[in-house]
Amino acid sequence: MFQVLTSSWALLLGMLLLMVGNGIQGTLLGIRGGIEGFSTFEMSIVMSAYFAGFLGGSRLAPELIRRVGHVRVFAALASLISAVLILYPALADPIAWTIGRVLIGFCFSAVYVTAESWLNNAATNETRGKALSLYMIVQMAGIVSAQGLLLIADPAGFILFIIPSVLVSISFAPILLSVSPTPAFETTKPMSLAALVRTSPTGAVGIFLMGGVYSALFGMASVYGTNAGLSVPEISGFIATIYLGGLLLQYPIGWLSDRMDRRTLILAAAATGGAAAGAAMALGGGFAGMLVAAFLIGGMSNPLYALLIAYTNDYLEPDDMAAASGGLMFINGVGAILGPILTGWMMGMIGPQGFFLFVAILMLSLAVFTGYRMTQRAAVPVDETASYAPVLPTASPVAVEVAQEVAIEAQHDEAEHAAEDARP
C-alpha cells in the first residue's frame, strides 16, 4: 500500500479534491433547491440529470480521449466543471440546473476515466488490487469530508458554490504536473446485454436495482433532509454517515464474500439495508435512529455493487470478465437515471418518507429475487469463485475493468497454486 501511495500520491490527492468538490455540489443543490422553492419533482429531474450525463460520459469519454489525449480532455473538463459550479447560484432555475447537472455528470465521468487509466498504468500486477482499494478509500473520504465543508457558510449564498469550483480547479494541478507518461487508452468491447442477463440474472437485476438505490442516496438524500425539516448540520451528518457506512463495511463484506455462498451474502445485505430503510420510514424516530439507518443502508448498498460484480464473475470465463464490465455499467446507469425520478415521485405522493420507501422497496426486491434464484441454480463452490475487488458505483469503465483484471489475476494465481500442489 505504501508503494502505491508514494508512486501515485499526486493523482490520489487530485482525486480527493475532486471528490470533495463533487460531494459538496451534490448535497448543496438539494439544500439550495429547497431555499429557491423548487418542487420535489423538479429536484428529482435535476438530480437524475447527473446520472444521465455520467452514463453518456462513460460511453463517449473513451473516444474523446483517443481523439485529443488525456491532458487536453483534463484541461477542458476542469474549466467546464468550474464554470458550471459557479453558474448554479447565478442561474437558479430548474432547467438551467438540469443542463448543468448533465454537463457535470459527463465531465466527472470523463475525468474518472482519465484518472483511473493513469492509476492503472502506474500500477503493476502486484499492486493493482491495492491501488484500486486505496483509490476507493480516497473517493469515499472525499465525499464524507465534503459534508463537513457545508457547515462553513450559508447555503443561501455563493461561498459554498465557489469552494467546490476552486477545489476542482486546484485538483488538476498535481495530476497534470506530476503524472507521467500519458498512458495508452483502450477499453474492451462490451458483452451483449442479453448474454449478460442469461449468464447471471441475479447480477444483472441486482446491478440495475443498486443503480437506483445509489442514485437515490447520492442525489436525493439532501432533498429528503430539506423536505423533512432537518438543519444543514443534520443533513450533512446524515449523508456523511451513509458513505461512512459504505467505507467501513466494504472490507468485512468483501472478506465474507470470498468465504461463503455469495447469494446468501447478497440476500442478507440487501435484506438488512431494506429493513433499515423500512424501519426509518415506519418509525420516523429521532435523528440518532436516522443515523443508524443511514449507516446500515450505506454500509449494505455500497459493497453490494462490488459484490454483484464478483458474483457475476463467478459465472464468466476469465476472458469474458472485462467484456462484461461495460454491460454491467450500462445496466447500473439506467437504474441510476430512474432512481431520483422515482424517489421524487414517491416523496411527492407520501411525503419525505417516500425516500426511505423507495430504498426499502429496491433492496428488499433484490433480497427476494436473490432468494428465488437460489432455488433455480446451484451455488458455485466457494473455492471456485472469483476474488472480490472493491469498486464503487461512481467508478468509470476503467475502474470496473481494473477490478475485473484483479479478479482474473487472482483466479489465474489460484489455478497455478492448485496445479503446483497437485504435482508429485
C-alpha positions as CSV (number, residue, x, y, z in Angstrom):
1,M,0.0,0.0,0.0
2,F,2.9,2.4,0.9
3,Q,4.4,1.7,-2.5
4,V,1.2,2.6,-4.3
5,L,0.9,5.8,-2.2
6,T,4.4,7.0,-2.9
7,S,4.1,6.4,-6.7
8,S,0.6,7.8,-7.1
9,W,0.2,10.4,-4.3
10,A,-0.3,13.3,-6.7
11,L,-3.1,11.5,-8.6
12,L,-4.8,10.4,-5.4
13,L,-4.5,13.9,-3.9
14,G,-6.1,15.3,-7.1
15,M,-8.9,12.8,-6.9
16,L,-9.5,13.5,-3.2
17,L,-10.0,17.2,-4.1
18,L,-12.3,16.3,-7.0
19,M,-14.4,14.1,-4.8
20,V,-14.7,16.8,-2.2
21,G,-15.9,19.2,-4.8
22,N,-18.3,16.7,-6.3
23,G,-19.6,15.7,-2.9
24,I,-20.3,19.3,-1.9
25,Q,-22.2,20.2,-5.1
26,G,-24.4,17.0,-4.9
27,T,-25.6,17.8,-1.3
28,L,-25.6,21.6,-1.7
29,L,-28.0,21.6,-4.6
30,G,-30.6,19.6,-2.7
31,I,-30.5,22.2,0.1
32,R,-30.3,25.2,-2.1
33,G,-33.2,23.9,-4.3
34,G,-35.4,24.0,-1.2
35,I,-34.3,27.5,-0.5
36,E,-35.1,28.5,-4.0
37,G,-38.6,27.0,-3.8
38,F,-38.0,24.2,-6.3
39,S,-40.6,21.3,-6.1
40,T,-39.5,17.8,-5.2
41,F,-40.3,16.7,-8.7
42,E,-38.1,19.4,-10.2
43,M,-35.3,18.5,-7.9
44,S,-35.6,14.8,-8.8
45,I,-35.1,15.7,-12.5
46,V,-32.1,17.9,-11.6
47,M,-30.5,15.1,-9.6
48,S,-31.3,12.4,-12.3
49,A,-29.6,14.6,-14.9
50,Y,-26.2,13.9,-13.3
51,F,-26.5,10.2,-13.9
52,A,-27.7,10.7,-17.5
53,G,-24.6,12.8,-18.1
54,F,-22.4,10.3,-16.3
55,L,-23.8,7.4,-18.4
56,G,-23.3,9.4,-21.6
57,G,-19.8,10.3,-20.5
58,S,-18.8,6.7,-19.7
59,R,-19.8,5.8,-23.3
60,L,-18.3,8.9,-25.1
61,A,-15.3,9.8,-23.0
62,P,-13.0,7.0,-24.2
63,E,-13.4,8.1,-27.8
64,L,-12.9,11.8,-26.8
65,I,-9.6,10.8,-25.0
66,R,-8.4,8.8,-28.1
67,R,-9.0,11.8,-30.3
68,V,-7.4,14.6,-28.3
69,G,-5.5,12.9,-25.5
70,H,-5.7,12.8,-21.7
71,V,-4.2,16.2,-21.0
72,R,-6.4,18.2,-23.3
73,V,-9.5,16.4,-22.0
74,F,-8.5,17.1,-18.4
75,A,-7.8,20.8,-19.0
76,A,-11.1,21.3,-21.0
77,L,-13.3,19.5,-18.5
78,A,-11.7,21.3,-15.5
79,S,-12.7,24.7,-16.8
80,L,-16.2,23.4,-17.7
81,I,-16.8,21.9,-14.3
82,S,-15.6,25.0,-12.5
83,A,-17.8,27.2,-14.7
84,V,-20.9,25.2,-14.1
85,L,-20.4,25.2,-10.3
86,I,-20.1,29.0,-10.3
87,L,-23.2,29.4,-12.5
88,Y,-25.5,27.3,-10.3
89,P,-26.4,30.2,-7.9
90,A,-26.4,32.7,-10.7
91,L,-28.9,30.7,-12.8
92,A,-31.3,29.5,-10.1
93,D,-33.7,27.8,-12.5
94,P,-34.6,24.0,-12.7
95,I,-34.0,23.8,-16.4
96,A,-30.6,25.6,-16.1
97,W,-29.6,23.3,-13.2
98,T,-30.7,20.2,-15.1
99,I,-28.5,21.2,-18.0
100,G,-25.7,22.0,-15.6
101,R,-26.0,18.6,-13.9
102,V,-25.9,16.8,-17.3
103,L,-22.6,18.6,-18.1
104,I,-21.2,18.0,-14.6
105,G,-22.1,14.3,-14.8
106,F,-20.5,14.0,-18.3
107,C,-17.4,15.8,-17.2
108,F,-16.8,13.9,-14.0
109,S,-17.3,10.6,-15.9
110,A,-14.6,11.6,-18.4
111,V,-12.3,12.8,-15.5
112,Y,-12.7,9.5,-13.7
113,V,-11.9,7.6,-17.0
114,T,-8.7,9.6,-17.4
115,A,-7.6,9.5,-13.8
116,E,-8.3,5.8,-13.4
117,S,-6.5,4.9,-16.6
118,W,-3.5,6.8,-15.3
119,L,-3.7,5.0,-12.0
120,N,-4.0,1.6,-13.7
121,N,-1.0,2.5,-15.9
122,A,1.1,3.4,-12.8
123,A,0.3,0.1,-11.0
124,T,1.9,-3.3,-11.5
125,N,0.2,-6.6,-11.5
126,E,1.3,-7.0,-7.8
127,T,0.0,-3.6,-6.7
128,R,-3.1,-3.2,-8.9
129,G,-5.5,-4.5,-6.3
130,K,-4.0,-2.3,-3.5
131,A,-4.2,0.7,-5.9
132,L,-7.9,0.1,-6.5
133,S,-8.6,-0.2,-2.8
134,L,-6.7,3.0,-2.0
135,Y,-8.4,4.8,-4.8
136,M,-11.8,3.7,-3.4
137,I,-10.8,4.9,0.1
138,V,-9.8,8.3,-1.3
139,Q,-13.1,8.6,-3.1
140,M,-15.2,7.8,-0.1
141,A,-13.0,10.0,2.2
142,G,-13.6,12.9,-0.2
143,I,-17.3,12.6,-0.2
144,V,-17.5,12.2,3.6
145,S,-15.2,15.2,4.3
146,A,-17.2,17.3,1.8
147,Q,-20.2,17.2,4.1
148,G,-18.3,19.0,6.8
149,L,-17.5,21.9,4.5
150,L,-21.2,22.6,4.1
151,L,-21.1,24.0,7.7
152,I,-18.7,26.8,7.0
153,A,-21.1,29.1,5.1
154,D,-24.7,29.8,4.4
155,P,-26.2,27.6,1.6
156,A,-28.3,30.6,0.5
157,G,-25.1,32.5,-0.5
158,F,-22.4,32.0,-3.1
159,I,-19.4,30.8,-1.0
160,L,-20.4,27.1,-0.9
161,F,-20.5,27.1,-4.7
162,I,-17.2,28.9,-5.0
163,I,-15.4,26.3,-2.8
164,P,-16.0,23.3,-5.0
165,S,-15.2,25.3,-8.1
166,V,-11.8,26.2,-6.5
167,L,-11.2,22.7,-5.3
168,V,-11.9,21.2,-8.7
169,S,-9.6,23.7,-10.4
170,I,-6.8,23.0,-7.9
171,S,-7.2,19.3,-8.2
172,F,-5.9,19.2,-11.7
173,A,-2.6,20.8,-10.8
174,P,-0.9,17.9,-9.0
175,I,-2.3,15.4,-11.6
176,L,-1.2,17.3,-14.7
177,L,2.1,18.4,-13.3
178,S,3.2,15.1,-11.7
179,V,1.7,12.2,-13.6
180,S,3.8,10.9,-16.5
181,P,3.8,9.4,-19.0
182,T,0.4,9.7,-20.6
183,P,-1.0,6.1,-20.8
184,A,-2.3,4.4,-23.8
185,F,-6.1,4.1,-23.6
186,E,-8.0,1.0,-24.6
187,T,-11.3,-0.4,-23.5
188,T,-12.8,-3.9,-24.1
189,K,-15.7,-4.4,-26.4
190,P,-18.7,-5.0,-24.1
191,M,-20.6,-8.2,-23.9
192,S,-24.2,-8.0,-25.2
193,L,-26.8,-7.3,-22.5
194,A,-28.8,-10.4,-23.4
195,A,-25.8,-12.6,-22.9
196,L,-25.0,-10.9,-19.6
197,V,-28.6,-11.4,-18.3
198,R,-28.6,-15.1,-19.4
199,T,-25.2,-15.6,-17.7
200,S,-26.2,-14.0,-14.4
201,P,-29.8,-12.9,-13.9
202,T,-29.1,-12.0,-10.2
203,G,-26.1,-9.9,-11.2
204,A,-27.9,-8.1,-13.9
205,V,-31.1,-7.4,-11.9
206,G,-29.1,-6.6,-8.8
207,I,-26.9,-4.1,-10.6
208,F,-29.9,-2.4,-12.0
209,L,-31.6,-2.1,-8.6
210,M,-28.5,-0.9,-6.9
211,G,-28.1,1.8,-9.5
212,G,-31.5,3.1,-8.4
213,V,-30.5,2.9,-4.7
214,Y,-27.2,4.6,-5.1
215,S,-28.5,7.5,-7.2
216,A,-31.3,8.0,-4.7
217,L,-28.7,8.2,-1.9
218,F,-26.3,10.4,-3.8
219,G,-28.9,12.6,-5.4
220,M,-31.9,12.7,-3.2
221,A,-30.7,12.4,0.4
222,S,-30.2,16.2,0.7
223,V,-33.6,16.8,-0.9
224,Y,-35.1,14.4,1.7
225,G,-33.4,16.2,4.5
226,T,-34.6,19.6,3.3
227,N,-38.2,18.3,3.0
228,A,-38.1,16.6,6.4
229,G,-37.0,19.9,8.0
230,L,-33.5,18.8,9.0
231,S,-31.0,21.5,9.7
232,V,-27.9,21.8,7.5
233,P,-25.6,20.2,10.1
234,E,-28.1,17.3,10.4
235,I,-28.3,16.9,6.6
236,S,-24.5,16.9,6.4
237,G,-24.2,14.3,9.2
238,F,-26.9,12.1,7.7
239,I,-25.2,12.0,4.2
240,A,-21.7,11.6,5.7
241,T,-23.0,8.6,7.7
242,I,-24.3,6.9,4.6
243,Y,-20.9,7.0,3.0
244,L,-19.0,6.2,6.2
245,G,-21.1,3.0,6.5
246,G,-20.1,2.1,2.9
247,L,-16.4,2.8,3.7
248,L,-16.3,0.8,7.0
249,L,-18.3,-2.2,5.9
250,Q,-16.8,-2.6,2.4
251,Y,-13.9,-4.8,3.5
252,P,-15.8,-7.0,6.0
253,I,-18.4,-7.8,3.4
254,G,-15.6,-8.4,0.8
255,W,-13.9,-10.7,3.2
256,L,-17.1,-12.7,3.8
257,S,-17.8,-12.8,0.0
258,D,-14.7,-14.9,-0.6
259,R,-15.6,-17.4,2.1
260,M,-19.3,-18.2,1.6
261,D,-22.1,-18.5,-0.9
262,R,-22.3,-15.0,-2.4
263,R,-26.0,-15.3,-3.0
264,T,-26.6,-15.8,0.8
265,L,-24.5,-12.7,1.5
266,I,-26.3,-10.6,-1.2
267,L,-29.6,-11.7,0.2
268,A,-28.5,-10.8,3.8
269,A,-27.0,-7.5,2.9
270,A,-30.0,-6.4,0.8
271,A,-32.5,-7.5,3.4
272,T,-30.5,-5.7,6.2
273,G,-30.4,-2.5,4.1
274,G,-34.1,-2.8,3.2
275,A,-35.1,-3.4,6.8
276,A,-33.1,-0.4,7.9
277,A,-34.8,1.8,5.4
278,G,-38.2,0.4,6.2
279,A,-37.7,1.0,9.9
280,A,-36.6,4.6,9.3
281,M,-39.8,5.1,7.3
282,A,-42.1,3.4,9.7
283,L,-40.8,4.6,13.0
284,G,-39.9,8.1,12.0
285,G,-37.8,8.3,15.1
286,G,-35.2,10.8,16.2
287,F,-32.1,11.9,14.5
288,A,-29.9,9.2,16.2
289,G,-32.1,6.5,14.9
290,M,-31.9,8.0,11.4
291,L,-28.1,7.9,11.6
292,V,-28.2,4.2,12.5
293,A,-30.4,3.6,9.5
294,A,-28.2,5.7,7.2
295,F,-25.1,3.7,8.4
296,L,-26.7,0.4,7.6
297,I,-28.2,1.5,4.3
298,G,-24.9,2.9,3.1
299,G,-22.9,0.0,4.6
300,M,-25.0,-2.6,2.7
301,S,-25.7,-0.8,-0.6
302,N,-22.2,0.4,-1.5
303,P,-20.5,-3.0,-1.0
304,L,-23.3,-4.7,-2.9
305,Y,-22.2,-3.1,-6.1
306,A,-18.8,-4.8,-6.0
307,L,-20.3,-8.0,-4.5
308,L,-22.7,-8.3,-7.5
309,I,-19.8,-7.8,-9.9
310,A,-17.9,-10.5,-8.1
311,Y,-20.9,-12.8,-8.2
312,T,-21.4,-12.2,-11.9
313,N,-17.7,-13.1,-12.5
314,D,-18.3,-16.5,-10.9
315,Y,-20.3,-17.5,-14.0
316,L,-17.9,-16.0,-16.5
317,E,-14.8,-17.2,-18.1
318,P,-11.8,-15.0,-17.3
319,D,-11.6,-13.8,-20.9
320,D,-15.2,-12.6,-20.7
321,M,-14.9,-10.7,-17.4
322,A,-13.6,-7.4,-18.8
323,A,-16.2,-7.5,-21.6
324,A,-19.0,-7.9,-19.0
325,S,-18.0,-4.7,-17.2
326,G,-19.4,-2.4,-20.0
327,G,-22.8,-4.1,-19.8
328,L,-22.9,-4.0,-16.1
329,M,-22.1,-0.3,-16.1
330,F,-24.8,0.4,-18.6
331,I,-27.5,-1.5,-16.7
332,N,-26.4,0.3,-13.5
333,G,-26.5,3.6,-15.3
334,V,-30.1,3.1,-16.5
335,G,-31.1,2.3,-12.9
336,A,-29.3,5.3,-11.7
337,I,-31.1,7.7,-14.1
338,L,-34.5,6.3,-12.9
339,G,-33.6,6.4,-9.2
340,P,-34.0,10.1,-8.4
341,I,-37.1,10.4,-10.6
342,L,-39.0,7.6,-8.9
343,T,-37.8,8.7,-5.5
344,G,-39.1,12.2,-6.2
345,W,-42.4,10.8,-7.3
346,M,-42.8,8.7,-4.1
347,M,-41.9,11.7,-2.0
348,G,-44.5,13.7,-3.8
349,M,-47.1,11.0,-3.1
350,I,-46.5,10.3,0.6
351,G,-44.1,13.0,1.7
352,P,-40.4,12.9,2.7
353,Q,-40.6,9.3,3.9
354,G,-41.0,8.2,0.3
355,F,-37.2,8.5,0.2
356,F,-36.8,5.5,2.6
357,L,-39.7,3.7,1.0
358,F,-38.0,3.7,-2.4
359,V,-34.8,2.4,-0.9
360,A,-36.6,-0.3,1.0
361,I,-38.6,-1.5,-2.0
362,L,-35.5,-1.8,-4.2
363,M,-33.3,-3.5,-1.6
364,L,-36.0,-5.9,-0.4
365,S,-36.8,-6.7,-4.1
366,L,-33.1,-7.7,-4.6
367,A,-33.3,-9.9,-1.5
368,V,-36.5,-11.6,-2.7
369,F,-35.2,-12.1,-6.3
370,T,-31.9,-13.5,-5.0
371,G,-33.8,-15.9,-2.8
372,Y,-35.8,-17.0,-5.8
373,R,-32.7,-17.5,-7.9
374,M,-31.2,-19.7,-5.2
375,T,-33.9,-22.2,-5.9
376,Q,-33.1,-22.2,-9.6
377,R,-29.4,-22.8,-9.8
378,A,-26.8,-24.5,-7.6
379,A,-24.2,-22.3,-6.0
380,V,-20.7,-22.1,-7.3
381,P,-18.3,-23.9,-4.9
382,V,-16.5,-21.3,-2.7
383,D,-13.1,-22.5,-3.8
384,E,-14.0,-21.9,-7.5
385,T,-15.4,-18.3,-7.1
386,A,-13.7,-15.2,-8.4
387,S,-12.0,-12.8,-6.0
388,Y,-13.9,-9.8,-4.6
389,A,-12.4,-6.5,-5.7
390,P,-13.7,-3.2,-4.1
391,V,-15.2,-0.8,-6.6
392,L,-17.8,1.9,-6.1
393,P,-20.9,2.8,-8.1
394,T,-19.1,6.1,-9.0
395,A,-16.4,4.2,-10.9
396,S,-15.8,4.6,-14.6
397,P,-15.5,1.7,-17.1
398,V,-11.7,1.8,-16.5
399,A,-12.0,1.1,-12.7
400,V,-14.6,-1.6,-13.3
401,E,-12.3,-3.2,-15.9
402,V,-9.4,-2.9,-13.4
403,A,-11.5,-4.7,-10.8
404,Q,-12.2,-7.4,-13.4
405,E,-8.4,-7.7,-14.1
406,V,-7.7,-8.1,-10.4
407,A,-10.2,-10.9,-10.2
408,I,-8.8,-12.5,-13.3
409,E,-5.2,-12.3,-12.0
410,A,-6.3,-13.8,-8.7
411,Q,-8.1,-16.6,-10.4
412,H,-5.0,-17.4,-12.5
413,D,-2.8,-17.3,-9.4
414,E,-5.2,-19.7,-7.6
415,A,-5.1,-22.1,-10.6
416,E,-1.3,-22.0,-10.7
417,H,-1.1,-22.7,-7.0
418,A,-3.6,-25.6,-7.3
419,A,-1.5,-27.0,-10.2
420,E,1.7,-26.8,-8.1
421,D,0.0,-28.5,-5.2
422,A,-1.1,-31.3,-7.5
423,R,2.4,-32.1,-8.7
424,P,4.0,-35.1,-7.1
